[in-house]
Amino acid sequence: MLSALRPLRHRNFALIWWSALVSNVGSWMQTVAVGVFVTARTGRPGWTGLVAAAAFLPIGLLSPLGGVIADRLDRRIWLLVTTAGETAFAACLTLLAATGHATPATVTLLVFGGGAMAAIGFPAYQAMLPDLVPASELGAAISLGSAQYNMGRVIGPALAGFAILAGGYSWAFGINAASFFAVMIALCLVHLPRATRPAAPASLRQRLVEGGRATFANPATRVAVVLISAVALTASPFIALVPAVALKAFASKAAGTSVLITAQGIGAVGGALALTPLVRRYGRRRVLVATMVAVCLFLCAYGLAPDLWLGAVALLFVGGSYIGVLAGCNTIVQLYAPASLRGRMLGIYMMALGIFYPIGALAQGAIANVVGIRTVTVGGALVLLALLATVLRRGIPADLEG
C-alpha cells in the first residue's frame, strides 16, 4: 500500500493533489445537492439521469477540443482559466438557489455550463501528470488521483447532507464555488517544465485527426477506448442513478443518497490504493479484466439488494472494482501516448467516456421509468458482461505493462 503513496513526495504533485481534493469535496456536495433537488422536485429518475448527462455530455462534445488546446497552450494557465469558469457557473447556481429562482431546468443548464468548463480543461490536467512525477510512478499517481476524487465522494455527500439541512441547497452550491479557489492557488504555486510546441501549427481539424489516428493505431490505446466506451454505456450510469435508487428502491432521499455515494467512495479509495501493488504482482492486463468482471457481479448484487444497508455494502465493492477499470484504462493511454500527442489522445479517451456515459444515463433513466430502477441496474451489468466476453474473444493486448 505504501508504494501507492510515493507520488505525494513530489511537491508539485502534492500541491495539485490536495487542492483537487478540496475542490472535489465541493463538487460532490453540489452533485448530491443537484441530484436530490431534481429528484425531489420531479419524482422521476429520468430527470436524475438528465442532470447527470448535462454534467458529462460536454466531456464527449468538448474534450477533443480541450486536448488540442492542451497540446498548444501552457497547460497550467489554461487550467487556471477553465477553473475560473467553473467557479462562475457554481456562483450563479448559488445565487439562483439562494433567491428561490432555481428550477430543474435552470439547474440543469448551469450544470451543463460548469461541465463545459471542466471538459475543455480536464485534458490539460491529465496531460500535466507526467510532468509532476517520474514515469515509474505515473500509474501510482493516476491511482492516487482516483483515490482523491473518491475521497471527495466520501466526504462531500456527508457534508452536503449537513449543508442542505442547515441552510438549504444554496449552501452546498456556495461551498463548491469557494472550493475552486484551492485549485487556482495551487496552480499559481506549481512550476512545470516548458513544453516544446510544434513550430508550424496545423489546423484544428488536422490536429484532431492526428490525435484520433494515433489513438486507434496503437492496439493498447485502442482497446482502452473500446473498454471505457462499453463501461460508460452500461455500468457507469449507476453513478447518475444513485439518488433514484435511494428513493425508488430504498424509500430514502438525501440520507440514502449520501449513504450510497459514501459507500461507493470508500470502496473506490480502497480500490485505488490497492491497485498499484496488485498491478505489480499480477500485471495490468489481468487486473483490468478482473476488475471489469467484478464490476458486473457487484452491480447485480447492488440491483438485487433488499435494503439500503445491503445495497451500500454491494456498492462499496462496486466502487473498488469500478475505480480499477477507470484507472487501468486511463493509465494505458497515459503510458502509450507520446508527449506531443498526449492531450489529444486523452481528449479522445475522455470523449468516449463523455459521450457514452450520458447516453447510458439518459437511456437507463428513461427505461427505469417503465421497468423499474432495479431491473435497469442488473440489466446494464449483464450487458457489460456480454460485451466484455466479446472483447476478450477478439483479444486484449498482452503487453499492457507500459
Beta strands, then each sheet from edge to edge (+ up, - down):
end
